[in-house]
Amino acid sequence: MIKYLVSILMLVSVVCQSQTFRVSDNVLSTSLYQPFAQVGGYTLAFERMLDPGYSRNAAQFSYKVNATLLSDKRKAEISNIDGQPFYDPDAFRYNGFMFVPELKYYFTWDAPMGVYLNVFGTYSSYTESYTDEKVNSNGDYDKKISELGRGVGAGIQYIVFRNITMDVVGGYHLKDISSKTKPINSDEFTANPDTQTDRLYLNVYLGFNF
């Protein structure tokens, strides 16, 4: 009788442990920050565990791929009458894409939920078009911009409700930027000096774990 009871307890323990460590391998998400970024857009991201999901190891890897459609408008002042500014709400227009491959390293058994470190690369290609509605102005131009970046960060991903997830991540991002500009009255683009920028960043993703 005792042997049977021990066997049943061991079986229940194994089942419970398998349920504890078994997690869904994939997360499909979107950035809540990107629509409000300096160059706004809409992101779709897919994350998948490299570990099959049954590991008892405390650390697991995953990869994440972010694809962003850059499509945004910015206003510019066109006149100022008696201290009252007037704006063209569509003076700046941005169109292009951004691609971000990412590798995550989780410190928890329940990955892709938990605390992680990440390394990533970024590539952006987009056009900035400016229309100047001021009288007698020749300020209109098109600028083609390419950005190549890399960075490191840390974050935490967790379940909000059932399979709905929240991923909060921050870190350091370094970018090399090249661009060329074509004035509206010209047919040729002229290369601008290359620049480099770095910044701290914060992003929030809302996703679905499956």
FIKOL-959559 format. One line per 4 residues: number of its first residue (from 1); their letters; for each residue x, y, z of N, C-alpha, C. Coordinates in Angstrom, 3 decimals. Atoms other than C-alpha are relative to their C-alpha. Example, Ala and Ser with C-alpha at 12.3 -4.5 7.8 and 13.67 -1.06 7.14 Angstrom:
<pts>
1 = as = 0.890,-1.190,0.000,12.300,-4.500,7.800,0.900,1.200,0.000 | -0.820,-1.190,-0.060,13.670,-1.060,7.140,-0.770,1.090,0.730 .
</pts>
This chain:
<pts>
1 = miky = 0.829,-1.204,0.000,0.000,0.000,0.000,0.863,1.254,0.000 | -0.901,-1.158,-0.087,2.783,2.405,0.942,0.721,0.196,-1.323 | -0.703,-0.097,1.283,4.619,1.581,-2.280,-0.901,0.639,-1.065 | 0.935,-0.575,0.973,1.502,2.372,-4.328,-0.206,1.488,0.254 .
5 = lvsi = 0.206,-1.403,-0.360,0.991,5.644,-2.416,1.197,0.834,-0.421 | -1.225,-0.715,0.403,4.625,6.664,-2.985,0.050,0.159,-1.512 | -0.006,-0.057,1.468,4.302,5.825,-6.688,-0.967,1.060,-0.518 | 0.988,-0.997,0.414,1.148,7.930,-7.008,0.501,1.407,0.269 .
9 = lmlv = -0.535,-1.316,-0.347,2.789,10.866,-5.213,1.108,0.414,-0.951 | -1.086,-0.298,0.924,5.843,10.657,-7.464,-0.560,0.368,-1.371 | 0.616,-0.285,1.294,3.618,10.572,-10.562,-0.633,1.389,0.001 | 0.618,-1.320,-0.115,1.644,13.615,-9.367,1.068,1.080,0.001 .
13 = svvc = -1.096,-0.969,-0.068,4.912,15.411,-8.600,0.589,0.267,-1.377 | -0.559,-0.138,1.345,6.268,14.738,-12.091,-0.936,0.803,-0.900 | 0.989,-0.714,0.816,3.024,15.950,-13.713,-0.021,1.474,0.361 | 0.023,-1.398,-0.442,2.984,19.124,-11.613,1.246,0.743,-0.451 .
17 = qsqt = -1.243,-0.631,0.418,6.625,19.835,-12.376,0.000,0.244,-1.500 | 0.035,-0.179,1.454,6.078,19.289,-16.095,-0.915,1.155,-0.367 | 0.883,-1.115,0.268,3.169,21.739,-15.983,0.632,1.320,0.415 | -0.654,-1.216,-0.469,5.257,24.245,-14.055,1.047,0.475,-0.994 .
21 = frvs = -1.104,-0.386,0.862,8.181,24.179,-16.448,-0.398,0.073,-1.463 | 0.430,-0.053,1.388,6.192,23.723,-19.635,-0.642,1.348,-0.280 | 0.555,-1.298,0.367,5.536,27.122,-21.211,-0.172,0.056,-1.508 | 0.181,-0.194,1.431,4.282,28.234,-24.609,1.244,0.657,-0.575 .
25 = dnvl = -1.285,-0.400,0.562,7.196,28.836,-26.934,-0.006,1.358,-0.697 | 0.061,-1.156,0.889,5.957,31.873,-28.884,-0.730,1.188,0.633 | 0.693,-1.226,-0.386,4.961,35.479,-28.276,-0.113,0.893,-1.233 | 0.252,-0.954,1.075,3.376,37.727,-30.904,-0.411,1.313,0.658 .
29 = stsl = 0.236,-1.238,-0.736,3.418,41.385,-29.846,0.125,1.223,-0.889 | -0.142,-1.290,0.676,3.297,45.040,-30.830,0.495,1.027,1.000 | -0.555,-1.036,-0.861,5.117,48.069,-29.453,-1.045,1.066,0.298 | 0.903,-1.077,-0.391,2.988,50.519,-27.484,0.685,1.354,-0.083 .
33 = yqpf = -0.764,-1.252,0.051,5.776,53.123,-27.700,0.200,0.514,-1.421 | -0.417,-0.393,1.342,6.557,53.124,-31.440,-0.907,1.036,-0.669 | 0.827,-1.031,0.635,3.485,55.140,-32.588,0.307,1.412,0.485 | -0.294,-1.313,-0.563,4.728,57.988,-30.356,1.491,0.344,-0.047 .
37 = aqvg = -1.435,-0.230,0.109,8.443,57.745,-31.214,0.282,1.222,-0.865 | -0.381,-1.160,0.798,10.369,60.557,-32.911,-0.385,-0.195,-1.463 | 0.544,0.400,1.294,9.678,58.770,-36.198,-0.956,-1.150,0.288 | 0.987,0.966,-0.442,6.443,56.944,-35.479,-0.295,-1.078,-1.028 .
41 = gytl = 0.362,1.101,0.886,5.135,53.722,-36.917,-0.708,-1.091,0.771 | 0.757,1.113,-0.566,3.571,50.359,-36.226,0.845,-1.266,-0.084 | -0.918,1.131,-0.134,5.478,47.291,-35.036,-0.746,-1.311,0.193 | 0.442,1.370,-0.245,4.787,43.573,-35.250,1.255,-0.807,0.332 .
45 = afer = -1.172,0.743,-0.468,7.206,41.351,-33.307,-0.369,-1.454,0.278 | 0.188,1.433,-0.261,7.574,37.560,-33.087,1.192,-0.522,0.785 | -1.049,0.594,-0.848,9.537,35.803,-30.332,-0.227,-1.502,0.117 | 0.094,1.452,-0.139,10.320,32.085,-30.136,1.156,-0.507,0.859 .
49 = mldp = -1.028,0.594,-0.838,12.192,30.042,-27.581,0.900,-0.914,-0.828 | -0.934,0.937,0.606,15.326,28.262,-28.765,0.001,-1.309,0.768 | 0.181,1.184,-0.831,14.832,25.837,-25.869,-1.386,-0.560,-0.274 | 1.316,0.563,0.320,11.949,23.376,-26.493,-1.075,0.283,1.033 .
53 = gysr = 1.013,-0.350,-0.976,10.240,24.480,-23.290,-0.112,-0.945,1.176 | 0.077,0.960,-1.097,10.772,21.457,-21.025,1.248,0.017,0.877 | -1.283,0.017,-0.680,14.219,22.372,-19.735,-0.130,0.321,1.480 | -0.075,-0.321,-1.425,14.989,22.344,-16.013,1.128,0.999,0.257 .
57 = naaq = -1.070,-0.976,-0.181,17.868,24.746,-16.624,-0.590,1.352,0.366 | 0.492,-1.293,-0.475,17.522,28.162,-15.000,0.148,1.089,-1.042 | -0.196,-1.018,1.028,18.543,29.994,-18.174,-0.374,-0.561,-1.358 | 0.419,0.433,1.319,17.071,29.820,-21.649,0.145,1.152,-0.990 .
61 = fsyk = -0.146,-0.994,1.056,17.578,31.619,-24.958,-1.264,0.073,-0.855 | 1.042,-0.168,1.008,15.037,33.034,-27.388,0.487,1.017,-1.023 | -0.260,-1.051,0.972,15.155,35.086,-30.558,-1.295,0.762,-0.239 | 1.157,-0.853,0.250,12.846,37.988,-31.384,0.277,0.820,-1.249 .
65 = vnat = -0.125,-0.775,1.236,12.265,39.675,-34.739,-1.075,1.071,0.004 | 0.914,-1.133,0.027,10.709,43.151,-34.888,-0.008,0.616,-1.399 | 0.146,-0.682,1.286,9.380,44.611,-38.152,-0.919,1.201,0.203 | 0.756,-1.232,-0.226,8.167,48.230,-38.138,-0.228,0.738,-1.305 .
69 = llsd = 0.338,-0.877,1.115,6.369,50.215,-40.801,0.050,1.433,0.515 | -0.138,-1.393,-0.412,7.499,53.823,-40.385,-0.911,0.865,-0.860 | 0.943,-0.849,0.703,4.695,56.206,-41.316,-0.484,1.067,0.970 | 0.262,-1.022,-1.003,4.423,59.533,-39.543,-0.056,1.380,-0.636 .
73 = krka = 0.067,-1.394,0.423,3.732,63.260,-39.856,0.400,0.889,1.177 | -0.366,-0.976,-1.012,5.104,66.264,-37.956,-0.348,1.395,-0.492 | 0.384,-1.354,0.385,3.952,69.857,-37.926,1.198,0.949,0.035 | -1.013,-1.053,0.006,5.997,73.017,-38.556,-0.701,1.348,-0.088 .
77 = eisn = 0.583,-1.342,0.011,5.284,76.697,-38.009,0.187,0.637,-1.377 | -0.089,-0.635,1.323,4.495,78.527,-41.273,-0.128,1.511,0.075 | 0.092,-1.453,-0.149,3.700,82.008,-39.968,-0.287,0.341,1.455 | 0.247,-0.483,-1.353,3.410,84.094,-36.839,-0.557,1.419,-0.112 .
81 = idgq = 0.661,-1.286,0.138,0.928,86.973,-36.754,-0.376,0.519,1.383 | 0.255,-0.614,-1.309,0.929,89.219,-33.680,0.177,-0.991,1.137 | -0.298,0.971,-1.046,2.451,86.445,-31.618,-0.820,-1.267,-0.060 | 0.833,1.196,0.163,-0.069,83.878,-32.812,0.611,-0.896,-1.078 .
85 = pfyd = -0.621,0.881,0.998,1.712,80.953,-34.500,-1.053,-0.805,-0.767 | 0.839,0.846,0.842,0.127,79.044,-37.378,0.862,-1.134,-0.551 | -0.783,1.187,0.323,1.210,75.508,-38.263,-0.560,-0.741,-1.206 | 0.370,1.015,0.998,1.196,73.130,-41.185,0.141,-1.351,0.697 .
89 = pdaf = -0.085,1.251,-0.778,0.323,69.838,-39.436,0.678,-1.143,-0.738 | -0.597,1.082,0.794,1.734,67.747,-42.296,1.292,0.450,-0.680 | -1.208,-0.541,0.638,4.942,69.688,-43.016,1.057,-1.074,-0.204 | -0.963,1.093,0.092,7.173,66.674,-42.300,-0.760,-1.313,-0.177 .
93 = ryng = 0.581,1.329,0.217,6.268,63.239,-43.651,1.119,-1.036,-0.017 | -0.989,1.068,-0.081,8.140,60.009,-42.911,-0.619,-1.291,-0.518 | 0.452,1.281,0.525,7.817,56.736,-44.806,1.198,-0.938,-0.171 | -1.087,0.973,0.126,9.971,53.595,-44.616,-0.232,-1.200,0.890 .
97 = fmfv = 0.110,1.198,-0.829,10.713,50.566,-42.474,1.182,-0.098,0.957 | -1.068,0.302,-0.962,12.790,49.354,-39.529,-0.049,-1.494,0.317 | -0.117,1.434,-0.278,14.028,45.805,-38.849,0.935,-0.192,1.183 | -0.787,0.178,-1.234,15.311,44.670,-35.427,0.058,-1.478,0.372 .
101 = pelk = -0.188,1.362,-0.526,16.673,41.132,-34.809,0.588,0.082,1.414 | -0.354,-0.088,-1.421,17.180,40.390,-31.118,0.214,-1.401,0.579 | -0.244,1.246,-0.724,18.603,37.617,-28.910,-0.180,0.269,1.488 | 0.279,-0.158,-1.425,17.308,37.211,-25.350,0.581,-1.169,0.802 .
105 = yyft = -0.513,1.016,-0.925,18.804,35.333,-22.394,-0.800,0.113,1.304 | 0.862,-0.018,-1.184,16.269,34.487,-19.668,0.690,-0.679,1.184 | -0.564,0.557,-1.223,17.253,33.804,-16.078,-0.999,-0.871,0.755 | 1.068,0.691,-0.706,14.047,31.951,-15.213,-0.410,-1.278,-0.702 .
109 = wdap = 0.487,1.261,0.546,12.497,28.533,-15.723,-1.217,0.204,-0.906 | 1.261,-0.190,0.714,9.277,29.991,-17.116,0.142,0.855,-1.248 | -0.190,-0.767,1.236,10.795,31.662,-20.179,-0.970,-0.490,-1.074 | -0.405,-1.393,0.174,9.643,33.464,-22.235,-0.607,0.994,0.977 .
113 = mgvy = 0.429,-0.918,-1.045,8.281,34.929,-19.008,1.131,0.144,1.012 | -1.019,-0.217,-1.008,10.683,36.508,-16.550,0.993,1.077,-0.393 | -1.049,-1.014,0.189,13.790,38.673,-16.358,1.009,-0.496,-1.032 | -0.936,0.392,1.054,16.222,38.692,-19.286,0.977,1.121,-0.338 .
117 = lnvf = -0.915,-0.927,0.668,19.210,40.357,-20.935,-0.174,-0.176,-1.498 | 0.129,0.122,1.449,19.172,41.116,-24.652,1.093,0.766,-0.729 | -0.861,-0.708,0.938,21.467,42.100,-27.493,-0.767,0.074,-1.312 | 0.799,-0.170,1.203,20.100,43.429,-30.768,0.741,0.862,-1.018 .
121 = gtys = -0.456,-0.870,1.073,20.835,45.068,-34.084,-1.207,0.691,-0.597 | 1.102,-0.716,0.629,18.745,47.611,-35.975,0.416,0.486,-1.386 | -0.211,-0.611,1.310,18.404,48.697,-39.581,-1.271,0.744,-0.386 | 1.131,-0.827,0.407,16.159,51.550,-40.686,0.311,0.660,-1.329 .
125 = syte = -0.107,-0.701,1.281,15.565,53.007,-44.134,-1.307,0.744,-0.224 | 1.229,-0.768,0.158,13.100,55.841,-44.583,0.293,1.342,-0.676 | -0.081,-1.287,0.675,12.401,59.108,-46.387,-0.676,1.068,0.844 | 0.577,-1.173,-0.651,11.841,62.470,-44.731,-0.297,1.030,-1.083 .
129 = sytd = 0.418,-0.996,0.992,9.864,64.855,-46.964,-0.524,1.227,0.730 | 0.411,-1.247,-0.653,9.414,68.502,-45.987,-0.603,0.946,-1.026 | 0.674,-0.980,0.843,6.961,70.967,-47.516,-0.109,1.308,0.758 | 0.005,-1.317,-0.636,7.473,74.653,-46.661,-1.055,0.864,-0.682 .
133 = ekvn = 1.091,-0.777,0.572,4.277,76.654,-47.197,0.178,1.507,0.177 | -0.247,-1.433,-0.139,5.862,80.002,-46.388,0.090,0.658,-1.379 | -0.014,-0.740,1.258,5.578,82.660,-49.090,1.439,0.177,-0.483 | -1.316,-0.162,0.624,8.558,82.783,-51.494,1.064,-0.882,0.668 .
137 = sngd = -0.946,0.911,-0.645,10.201,79.779,-49.862,0.372,-1.132,-0.955 | -0.486,1.136,0.788,12.340,77.161,-51.572,0.540,-1.086,0.927 | -0.512,0.913,-1.014,12.729,75.009,-48.480,-0.430,-1.445,-0.134 | 0.460,1.380,0.145,11.022,71.863,-49.778,1.166,-0.928,-0.333 .
141 = ydkk = -1.059,0.966,0.300,13.216,68.750,-49.847,-0.465,-1.416,0.302 | 0.126,1.417,-0.342,13.347,64.957,-49.756,1.349,-0.470,0.529 | -1.236,0.519,-0.590,15.919,63.245,-47.531,-0.136,-1.509,0.199 | -0.039,1.448,-0.202,16.752,59.537,-47.691,0.975,-0.301,1.131 .
145 = isel = -0.770,0.245,-1.223,18.033,58.233,-44.353,0.148,-1.502,0.229 | -0.275,1.397,-0.369,19.678,54.903,-43.448,0.680,-0.005,1.364 | -0.556,0.099,-1.347,20.438,53.944,-39.851,0.361,-1.448,0.304 | -0.482,1.319,-0.391,22.513,50.951,-38.712,0.405,0.069,1.463 .
149 = grgv = -0.236,-0.112,-1.435,22.503,50.320,-34.986,0.225,-1.336,0.674 | -0.181,1.181,-0.857,23.279,47.876,-32.187,-0.145,0.466,1.441 | 0.194,-0.383,-1.383,22.650,47.766,-28.481,-0.154,-1.188,0.931 | 0.204,0.990,-1.053,22.213,45.901,-25.218,-1.067,0.527,0.940 .
153 = gagi = 1.033,-0.440,-0.921,19.464,45.965,-22.652,-0.399,-1.087,0.970 | 0.556,0.948,-0.960,17.480,44.218,-19.956,-1.484,0.286,0.129 | 1.435,-0.203,-0.119,13.806,43.678,-19.373,-0.673,-1.105,0.767 | 0.805,1.028,-0.646,11.021,41.644,-17.900,-1.286,-0.179,-0.807 .
157 = qyiv = 1.237,0.333,0.693,8.151,39.888,-19.666,-0.869,-0.834,0.946 | 0.863,0.690,-0.966,5.137,38.683,-17.696,-1.421,-0.104,-0.537 | 1.394,0.208,0.368,1.575,37.462,-18.017,-0.863,1.056,0.691 | 0.941,-0.971,-0.548,-1.049,40.180,-17.559,-1.319,-0.677,0.322 .
161 = frni = 1.263,0.721,-0.182,-4.141,38.010,-18.018,-0.035,-1.153,-0.981 | 0.004,1.205,0.818,-4.285,34.445,-19.296,1.212,-0.018,-0.924 | -1.129,0.036,0.931,-2.149,34.516,-22.472,0.470,1.378,-0.439 | -0.395,-1.365,0.350,-1.836,38.319,-22.664,1.263,0.365,0.770 .
165 = tmdv = -1.298,-0.289,-0.617,1.737,39.476,-21.984,0.348,1.479,-0.086 | -0.591,-1.332,0.030,3.557,42.704,-21.196,1.513,-0.162,0.082 | -1.463,0.073,0.042,7.242,43.156,-22.052,0.539,1.419,0.139 | -0.584,-1.315,-0.261,9.076,46.158,-20.555,1.517,-0.137,-0.093 .
169 = vggy = -1.426,0.150,0.248,12.648,46.637,-21.806,0.647,1.375,-0.150 | -0.772,-1.233,0.141,15.293,49.350,-21.632,1.464,-0.335,-0.181 | -1.417,0.260,0.198,18.962,49.742,-22.467,0.701,1.123,-0.726 | -0.865,-0.958,0.693,21.579,51.451,-24.615,0.002,-0.309,-1.483 .
173 = hlkd = 0.110,0.167,1.446,21.313,52.016,-28.380,0.961,0.954,-0.699 | -0.973,-0.777,0.771,24.136,53.200,-30.683,-0.336,-0.135,-1.481 | 0.383,0.022,1.407,23.383,54.197,-34.308,0.990,0.782,-0.861 | -0.723,-0.704,1.052,25.410,55.128,-37.398,-1.014,0.438,-1.040 .
177 = issk = 1.022,-0.565,0.873,23.378,57.425,-39.657,0.637,0.592,-1.248 | -0.411,-0.592,1.270,23.906,58.205,-43.324,-1.248,0.514,-0.714 | 1.156,-0.586,0.660,21.658,60.399,-45.460,0.427,0.779,-1.233 | -0.222,-0.850,1.165,21.349,62.291,-48.711,-1.274,0.784,-0.269 .
181 = tkpi = 1.120,-0.924,0.125,19.138,65.246,-49.582,-0.148,0.498,-1.429 | 0.300,-0.557,1.320,17.434,66.444,-52.752,-0.957,1.171,0.172 | 0.918,-1.142,-0.027,16.007,69.997,-52.808,-1.087,-0.169,-1.052 | 1.140,0.185,0.883,12.642,70.298,-54.518,0.295,0.457,-1.426 .
185 = nsde = -0.323,-0.517,1.330,14.188,72.234,-57.416,1.203,-0.699,-0.627 | -1.137,0.751,0.516,16.883,69.612,-58.031,-0.423,-1.419,-0.345 | 0.283,1.383,0.387,16.942,66.175,-59.646,0.981,-0.985,0.616 | -1.042,0.867,-0.538,19.958,64.814,-57.754,0.077,0.109,1.514 .
189 = ftan = -0.229,0.039,-1.433,20.567,63.737,-54.185,1.461,0.308,0.305 | -1.344,-0.329,-0.452,23.599,65.124,-52.366,0.235,-0.643,1.362 | -0.290,0.705,-1.255,25.240,63.058,-49.621,0.309,0.984,1.115 | -0.294,-0.790,-1.196,25.322,64.542,-46.128,1.089,-0.692,0.815 .
193 = pdtq = -1.006,0.643,-0.865,28.123,63.942,-43.574,-0.635,-1.088,0.869 | 0.489,1.068,-0.873,27.679,60.656,-41.699,0.074,0.444,1.453 | 0.040,-0.338,-1.426,26.762,60.989,-38.043,-0.194,-1.260,0.829 | 0.201,1.104,-0.938,26.594,58.756,-34.993,-0.706,0.533,1.231 .
197 = tdrl = 0.733,-0.396,-1.200,24.143,58.974,-32.110,-0.097,-1.182,0.951 | 0.257,1.037,-0.987,23.666,57.049,-28.897,-0.998,0.541,1.009 | 1.033,-0.415,-0.952,20.865,57.092,-26.372,-0.435,-1.180,0.852 | 0.695,1.000,-0.793,19.145,55.233,-23.594,-1.420,-0.126,-0.546 .
201 = ylnv = 1.324,0.203,0.562,15.835,53.728,-24.645,-0.881,-0.792,0.951 | 0.996,0.766,-0.753,12.662,52.297,-23.132,-1.111,-0.377,-0.965 | 1.070,0.449,0.873,10.021,50.218,-24.918,-0.935,-0.915,0.782 | 1.012,0.843,-0.641,6.824,48.428,-23.919,-0.763,-0.738,-1.092 .
205 = ylgf = 0.711,0.829,0.972,5.238,45.540,-25.843,-1.200,-0.665,0.656 | 1.185,0.755,-0.399,1.763,44.095,-25.519,-0.120,-1.185,-0.944 | -0.081,1.171,0.845,1.617,40.524,-26.732,-0.965,-1.108,0.364 | 0.816,1.199,-0.197,-0.035,37.124,-26.922,0.917,-1.210,-0.008 .
209 = nf = -0.846,1.179,-0.165,1.701,33.958,-25.689,-0.741,-1.240,-0.502 | 0.656,1.197,0.534,0.933,30.776,-27.648,1.014,-1.081,-0.338 .
</pts>
